[in-house]
Amino acid sequence: MSVKKRVASLLLALGMLATTAPAFAADTAEAAGELAVQKGAAISKNVAAEDYSYIKLGASVKGQSVVAGNTINFALVEYDNGRGGQRYVCTLYKGNKALDTFVEAFEAEEGLYTSVLPLDTDGMSTGTYAIEFYTQYYANNKWNTVSSTKSRENFTIVKKAVGLNGISLVDGNGQKVTGVTIEKQENASAFYDVQFNPQNTTVNREVTVISANNNIVEAEDLAGTVGIYPVNYGKTTVTVEVSGKKTAINVFVPNPNSSNVIDLFSDVNTGDWFLDYVQYAYDKGIMKGVGNYRFAPNEPLTRAQIAQILYAQAGSPAVSGEMKFTDVAQGSWYYNAVLWASQNGIVTGYANGMFRPNTNITREQLARMLYAHAGTPAVSGDLNNFADGAKVSNWAKDAVIWAKEKGIIKGKTVNGKLCIDPQGNATRAEAATMMKNYLG
């Protein structure tokens, strides 16, 4: 079975219905029968689970006001079960009055179809209209309507045009989306609505969708709902344009068979200053991702995470004994790491007997843990070359000096000055950097 893009023309005019014969395009990107679209995305039903079909109108119809004489594009998704005797019905309403009806039989071949049909509003008076779809199957000598496939959308014909300020892509919850990760597997896809600003704009809403690399992903417009389908592994961009206004979405198709962090994480790219450090940490098995194919290089590191990193670097040895921290529960993913780090003097916790595993670790705390891991060797030197060297806590001063002398900490530029930023949160990229400088 395959997904087919059904391209049909439908001209509806007040009191008169004219249609042209549908033209069928080549197969598009994804397999059909078991299509399960991402939960919460614009097209959210498993169409194959419906006995007959599911109709989804494109974003370009929803609540649209259109200047009389323009064209509205709308889309539908239909699943043909291959048994024959199926059709869809499209009706144009003004208020509650049905004006015209268009009926088209399904293809005989089983599969999923997407259709884009233009509505020509030439000759239609101003006012509120609606387009209604549903599917029917033939049984017991009659056509039976599948109520679950009913879909109805309103639109308004106006006289005065409203300009377009910009567009964006949004998910099923109306949240703006600038990036998506899609696993390369059968039936994989993502759908996002084009959101117009203002939403009642009356410009031509014809959407142009361009994938920067069709060898990685293919993309199409379903009347304002953008469909994205993975073809191969990699990273690329899909650009969407409406009436000269553009937006883009970064698309990542991870390669689970690769050991290259660029192929594994959506947020690690060629040219990133931390690329080599993240690759080192990953290769050594001391840092992995945070889920959903993200390394989260700019997110803060927690105290539990650094304990786990050092524990993994030590080979994750077996541990036993009593946990002295009251807030580290047995069975937690970091329990063994914290117990090991505590028993080896790498972490000491707080005066109230707590470890605070989920508290973000500061740069000076991280230096102190690495210093303890190294056995607290004797140090010499100072922090005079750092503009904020005097802000380092007394308990961390030797550790930070040691880290500086070993090249583990090299500082950062803040307002044109070299700083340590001792109380600033250490990010995961900075932790990977310090681990490579320390161990490598």
C-alpha positions in Angstrom: 0.0 0.0 0.0 1.2 3.5 -0.6 0.1 7.1 0.1 -1.2 8.8 -2.9 -1.6 12.5 -3.4 -4.9 13.0 -5.0 -5.1 16.4 -6.8 -8.6 17.4 -7.8 -10.2 20.6 -8.9 -13.6 21.6 -7.5 -15.4 24.7 -8.5 -18.4 25.6 -6.4 -20.5 28.6 -7.2 -23.7 29.9 -5.8 -26.6 27.9 -7.3 -24.3 26.0 -9.7 -21.7 23.2 -9.3 -19.0 22.6 -11.9 -16.2 20.1 -11.5 -13.2 19.0 -13.5 -12.1 15.4 -13.7 -9.6 14.6 -10.9 -6.0 14.1 -11.9 -3.9 11.7 -9.9 -0.3 12.5 -9.1 2.5 10.2 -8.4 2.8 8.4 -5.1 4.2 10.6 -2.2 6.3 9.9 0.8 4.8 7.5 3.3 3.2 4.1 3.6 -0.5 4.1 4.0 -2.5 1.5 5.8 -1.1 1.8 9.3 -0.5 5.5 9.3 -0.5 6.9 12.8 0.1 10.6 12.8 1.8 12.3 15.8 -0.4 12.8 18.7 -1.4 16.5 19.1 -0.4 17.3 15.5 -2.7 18.9 13.1 -4.0 15.7 11.7 -4.3 13.6 14.8 -6.4 10.5 14.0 -5.1 7.2 12.9 -7.0 7.2 9.6 -6.4 3.5 9.1 -8.2 2.7 12.3 -11.3 4.3 10.9 -13.4 1.8 9.0 -13.7 4.1 6.0 -12.1 7.5 6.1 -11.2 10.6 8.1 -11.6 14.1 6.7 -9.2 16.9 7.7 -9.7 20.4 6.4 -6.5 22.4 5.9 -5.6 25.4 7.9 -6.3 27.7 5.0 -10.0 27.2 5.5 -10.4 27.5 9.2 -12.1 30.7 10.1 -10.9 32.3 6.9 -12.3 35.4 5.5 -11.7 35.7 1.7 -12.4 38.6 -0.7 -15.1 37.7 -3.2 -13.5 36.3 -6.4 -10.5 34.7 -4.7 -9.9 31.0 -4.2 -9.8 29.0 -1.0 -7.8 25.8 -0.9 -9.0 23.0 1.4 -7.7 19.5 2.0 -9.0 16.1 3.1 -7.4 12.8 4.1 -9.2 9.7 3.2 -8.5 6.0 3.7 -9.8 3.6 1.0 -10.2 0.1 2.5 -10.1 -1.4 -1.0 -13.4 -3.2 -0.7 -15.1 -0.7 -3.1 -18.4 0.9 -2.6 -17.0 4.0 -0.9 -17.4 7.7 -1.7 -17.0 11.1 -0.1 -19.6 13.9 -0.2 -18.8 17.6 -0.2 -21.5 20.1 0.4 -21.4 23.9 0.2 -23.7 25.7 2.7 -24.7 29.3 3.2 -25.9 29.4 6.8 -28.0 26.2 7.1 -29.0 26.1 3.4 -27.2 23.6 1.2 -26.3 25.2 -2.1 -24.4 22.5 -4.0 -23.1 19.0 -3.4 -20.1 17.2 -5.0 -19.7 13.4 -4.8 -16.7 11.4 -5.8 -16.1 7.7 -5.6 -12.9 6.4 -3.9 -10.2 4.6 -5.8 -10.4 0.9 -6.0 -6.9 0.5 -4.7 -6.5 0.3 -1.0 -4.5 3.1 0.6 -4.4 6.5 2.1 -5.1 9.6 -0.1 -4.6 13.2 0.5 -6.6 15.7 -1.6 -6.3 19.4 -2.2 -9.3 21.1 -3.7 -9.7 24.8 -4.6 -13.0 26.6 -4.0 -13.6 29.4 -6.5 -15.6 32.1 -4.8 -16.2 34.1 -7.9 -19.9 35.1 -8.1 -20.5 34.3 -4.4 -22.1 37.1 -2.3 -20.7 38.2 1.0 -21.7 36.3 4.1 -20.8 33.2 6.1 -20.5 29.8 4.3 -19.5 26.3 5.3 -17.9 23.3 3.6 -19.0 19.9 5.0 -17.4 16.5 4.2 -18.3 13.0 5.1 -17.8 9.5 3.7 -20.3 6.8 2.8 -20.2 3.1 2.1 -22.7 1.1 0.2 -24.4 -1.8 2.0 -27.9 -3.3 2.2 -28.8 -1.5 -1.1 -28.2 1.9 0.2 -25.5 4.5 1.0 -24.6 4.7 4.7 -22.9 7.7 6.2 -19.9 7.2 8.5 -20.7 9.8 11.1 -17.2 9.8 12.6 -15.8 11.2 9.3 -18.0 14.3 9.3 -16.1 17.6 9.3 -17.5 21.1 8.8 -15.6 24.4 8.5 -16.9 27.9 8.2 -15.5 30.7 6.2 -16.6 34.2 5.3 -16.8 36.1 2.0 -15.9 39.8 2.5 -15.3 42.7 0.2 -12.3 44.5 1.8 -8.9 42.8 1.9 -6.9 42.4 5.1 -3.1 42.3 4.6 -0.7 39.6 5.9 2.0 40.5 8.4 3.6 37.1 8.8 3.2 33.3 9.1 4.3 30.6 11.4 3.9 26.8 11.8 1.9 25.6 14.9 1.1 22.2 16.3 -2.3 20.9 17.3 -2.2 22.9 20.5 -1.5 26.1 18.6 2.1 26.3 19.8 4.7 27.7 17.4 7.1 25.1 16.1 10.6 25.8 14.7 12.1 22.4 14.8 11.0 18.7 14.7 12.6 15.4 15.1 11.1 12.5 13.1 12.4 8.9 13.3 13.0 7.3 9.9 10.6 4.4 9.9 7.5 3.2 8.1 4.6 5.5 8.5 6.6 8.3 10.0 5.3 11.8 9.4 4.6 15.2 11.0 1.8 17.7 10.3 1.7 21.4 11.2 -0.8 24.1 10.5 0.2 27.4 8.9 -0.9 30.2 11.2 -1.6 33.6 9.7 -1.0 36.9 11.3 -3.5 38.4 11.4 -5.6 35.2 11.2 -8.4 36.9 9.3 -6.1 38.0 6.5 -7.7 37.9 3.0 -4.6 37.6 0.9 -4.1 34.6 -1.4 -3.4 31.8 1.0 -1.7 29.5 -1.5 1.2 27.8 0.3 4.5 27.0 -1.2 6.5 24.3 0.7 10.1 23.6 -0.2 12.4 21.0 1.4 16.0 22.1 1.2 17.0 18.4 0.7 14.4 16.0 -0.8 16.9 13.2 -0.1 16.3 13.7 3.6 12.7 14.8 3.9 9.8 15.4 1.5 7.2 18.0 2.3 3.9 19.0 0.9 1.1 21.5 1.5 -2.4 20.2 2.4 -4.2 23.5 2.0 -2.3 25.2 4.8 -1.4 22.0 6.7 2.2 21.1 6.0 3.1 17.4 5.8 6.7 16.3 6.4 7.9 12.8 5.6 11.4 11.4 6.3 13.3 9.8 3.4 16.8 9.4 4.8 18.9 10.4 7.8 20.2 13.9 8.3 19.3 17.5 9.0 17.6 19.9 6.7 15.1 22.8 6.6 11.6 23.0 5.2 10.6 26.5 4.1 7.0 27.6 3.9 5.9 30.8 2.0 2.5 32.5 1.7 2.2 35.7 -0.3 5.9 36.6 0.1 5.9 35.9 3.9 8.2 33.0 4.9 8.8 30.8 7.9 11.0 27.7 8.2 11.2 24.5 10.3 14.4 22.6 11.0 13.9 18.9 10.5 16.1 16.2 12.1 16.0 12.5 11.1 18.4 10.8 13.6 20.6 7.9 12.6 20.6 5.4 15.4 23.3 3.3 13.7 25.8 6.2 13.8 28.3 7.0 16.6 28.6 10.6 15.4 26.8 12.9 17.8 25.8 15.1 14.9 23.7 12.2 13.6 22.3 11.4 17.0 21.4 14.8 18.5 19.3 17.5 17.0 21.0 20.2 18.9 24.6 19.3 18.1 25.8 20.6 14.7 28.9 21.2 12.6 30.6 24.4 13.7 29.4 24.2 17.4 32.3 25.1 19.7 31.4 22.2 21.9 31.2 19.6 19.2 34.5 17.8 19.9 33.9 17.8 23.6 30.4 16.3 23.3 31.8 13.7 20.9 34.5 12.8 23.5 32.1 12.5 26.3 29.7 10.4 24.2 32.5 8.1 23.0 33.8 7.6 26.5 30.3 6.7 27.7 30.3 9.4 30.4 27.5 11.5 28.9 24.5 10.6 26.9 21.5 12.5 25.7 18.5 13.7 27.7 15.9 12.0 25.6 14.1 12.8 22.4 17.4 12.9 20.5 18.7 15.9 22.4 22.0 16.4 24.1 20.8 19.8 25.6 24.3 21.4 25.5 23.1 24.7 26.8 20.9 23.4 29.6 22.3 23.4 33.2 23.8 20.3 34.7 22.5 19.0 38.0 24.4 17.7 40.9 23.1 14.2 40.3 24.1 14.3 36.7 27.8 15.1 37.4 27.9 12.4 40.1 26.6 10.0 37.4 29.2 11.2 34.9 32.1 10.6 37.3 30.6 7.3 38.3 30.3 6.2 34.6 33.9 7.3 34.0 35.0 5.0 36.9 33.3 2.1 35.2 30.1 2.1 37.3 31.5 -0.2 40.0 29.3 -2.1 42.4 28.4 -0.2 45.6 27.1 -1.1 49.0 26.7 0.6 52.3 24.4 3.2 53.8 23.3 6.4 52.0 24.0 9.3 54.2 21.8 11.8 52.3 18.2 12.0 53.2 17.0 13.2 49.8 18.6 10.4 47.7 16.0 7.7 47.5 17.0 4.1 46.9 16.0 3.0 43.4 16.6 6.5 41.9 18.6 6.5 38.7 21.4 8.4 40.5 21.4 6.4 43.8 24.5 4.3 43.1 26.4 7.2 41.6 25.8 9.5 44.6 26.6 6.7 47.1 29.9 6.0 45.2 30.8 9.7 45.0 30.0 10.1 48.7 32.1 7.1 49.8 35.0 8.3 47.7 34.9 11.9 49.1 33.9 13.4 45.8 30.7 14.9 47.2 30.0 16.1 50.7 26.4 17.4 50.5 24.9 20.2 52.7 24.9 20.8 56.5 21.3 19.6 56.7 22.1 16.2 55.5 20.8 16.7 52.0 22.5 16.2 48.7 20.1 18.2 46.6 20.4 16.0 43.5 18.2 18.1 41.2 19.9 21.4 42.0 21.9 22.9 39.2 25.6 22.7 39.8 27.7 25.8 39.7 31.0 26.1 37.9 32.9 26.3 41.1 31.1 23.3 42.5 31.9 21.3 39.4 35.6 22.3 39.8 35.5 21.2 43.4 34.1 17.8 42.5 36.8 17.2 39.9 39.4 18.4 42.3 38.2 15.9 44.9 38.1 13.2 42.2 41.7 13.9 41.5 42.6 13.5 45.1 42.8 17.2 46.2 46.5 17.6 45.1 48.6 20.6 46.3 48.1 23.8 44.3 50.0 27.0 43.7 49.0 30.0 41.8 46.2 32.6 41.9 43.1 33.8 40.0 44.4 37.3 39.4 44.0 37.0 35.6 40.2 36.6 36.0 38.2 39.8 36.5 35.9 38.0 39.0 38.5 35.8 40.6 37.8 37.4 44.0 34.2 36.1 43.8 35.3 32.4 44.0 34.1 30.9 47.3 36.9 30.2 49.8 36.0 26.4 49.9 36.4 26.3 46.1 39.4 28.5 45.7 42.0 25.7 45.6 39.9 23.6 43.3 39.4 26.5 40.8 43.1 27.4 40.9 43.9 23.7 40.2 41.4 23.5 37.4 42.9 26.7 35.9 46.4 25.4 36.1 45.4 22.1 34.5 43.6 23.8 31.7 40.3 22.4 32.8 38.8 25.8 33.2 39.8 28.5 30.8 37.2 31.1 31.7 34.7 32.9 29.5 34.4 36.4 28.2 31.8 38.6 29.9 31.5 42.2 28.8 34.9 42.0 27.2 36.6 40.7 30.3 37.9 37.2 31.1 35.8 35.7 33.9 35.3 32.4 35.8 31.7 33.0 36.6 32.0 30.8 39.6 28.4 30.9 40.8 27.0 30.6 37.3 25.4 27.3 36.3 27.6 24.9 34.5 26.0 23.8 31.3 26.1 20.3 29.9 28.4 21.5 27.1 30.7 23.1 29.7 30.7 19.9 31.7 31.7 17.9 28.6 34.5 20.4 28.0 35.8 20.2 31.5 35.7 16.4 31.4 37.7 16.2 28.2 40.2 18.7 29.5 40.4 16.8 32.8 40.5 13.2 31.4 41.8 13.7 27.9 
